[in-house]
Amino acid sequence: MKNNNTTIKLWAEDDRPREKLLLKGKNALSDAELIAILIRSGSKEETAVDLAKRILKHSNNSIAELSRSTVNDLVKFKGIGKAKAIGIVAALELGRRRRGEKAVNKKQITGSRDIFNIFHPVLSDLAYEEFWILLLNKANKIIGKFCISEGGLAGTVADPLKIFKIAIEHNAVGLILCHNHPSGNIKPSEADMNLTKKMNEGGKFLDINVLDHIIIGEEKYLSFADEGLL
């Protein structure tokens, strides 16, 4: 356990927020650790992480609620000056604008190449498999894309129940499956075929149309729909 009198500099390297981000990636950090990076430094009484936890607790541990805070709200916390408050507000505003931009610029899917262009930057350079889904509305416009699972070199497990749960929660009528083959071989495995069949059958029952399953391997891809495998 780390006490409030222990500075972050004395923590193990992979426990410090900035070093942890570099070593393990941004997804490994908690909300408090990400905010601590914005705060940069704490005080003799508490670390930046502890201060971030205190701020989050005041907002019911909700980033959405914290994003409604003003600079004047944040400077009321001991250890938060105007510069730190401005940094937090600016970062949260960027997140809000990103979400808004995504909603405004919905892209319509017209074929497998569109799907490849969306997922290629995400999946092409990975050394392990990831499974994603793309949700569409009635006009084949994107509602959102979601990572379902991460695996190893040999494969990853995608849970149909989890996939359909997300699709239903977002009122999707169209569903596209996508994963990568780090080997570069885009030939579907027996597991890929079985999952696609199971998803297709489940989609018909739920009135969610499984439009395609894309396998990405480096600079090329295979479309189940294009190959008549759906």
QUIWOGI-V488015 format. One record per backbone hydrogen bond with DSSP energy under -0.5 kcal/mol. CO is the residue of the C=O (numbers start at 1). NH is the residue of the N-H. Records with the same first field share a line. If there is no record, write none. Layout:
CO = NH + NH
This chain:
3 = 6
5 = 7
7 = 10
8 = 11
12 = 15 + 16
13 = 16
16 = 20
17 = 21
18 = 22
19 = 23
20 = 24 + 25
21 = 25
25 = 28
26 = 29
30 = 34
31 = 35
32 = 36
33 = 37
34 = 38
35 = 39
36 = 40
39 = 41
46 = 43
47 = 51
48 = 52
49 = 53
50 = 54
51 = 55
52 = 56
53 = 57
54 = 58
55 = 59
56 = 59 + 61 + 62
57 = 60
59 = 62
61 = 63
62 = 66
63 = 67
65 = 68
66 = 69
70 = 74
71 = 75
73 = 76
74 = 77
77 = 80
79 = 81
81 = 85
82 = 86
83 = 87
84 = 88
85 = 89
86 = 90
87 = 91
88 = 92
89 = 93
90 = 94
91 = 95
92 = 96
93 = 97
94 = 98
95 = 99
96 = 100
97 = 101
98 = 102
99 = 103
100 = 104
101 = 105
103 = 106
104 = 106
107 = 142
108 = 110
111 = 114 + 115
112 = 116
113 = 117
114 = 118
115 = 119
116 = 120
119 = 122 + 123
120 = 124
123 = 126
129 = 151
130 = 180
131 = 148 + 149
132 = 178
133 = 146
134 = 176
135 = 143 + 144
136 = 173 + 174
137 = 140
140 = 109
141 = 137
144 = 135
146 = 133 + 148
149 = 131
152 = 129
155 = 152
156 = 158
157 = 159
158 = 160
159 = 163
160 = 164
161 = 165
162 = 166
163 = 167
164 = 168
165 = 169
166 = 170
167 = 172
168 = 171
173 = 209
174 = 136
175 = 211 + 212
176 = 134
177 = 214
178 = 132
179 = 216
180 = 182
181 = 184
184 = 186
189 = 193
190 = 194
191 = 195
192 = 196
193 = 197
194 = 198
195 = 199
196 = 200
197 = 201
198 = 202
199 = 203
200 = 204
201 = 205
202 = 206
203 = 207 + 208
204 = 207
207 = 209
208 = 210
209 = 175 + 211
212 = 177
213 = 224
214 = 179 + 216
215 = 222
216 = 181
217 = 220
220 = 217
222 = 215 + 224
223 = 227
224 = 229 + 230
225 = 228
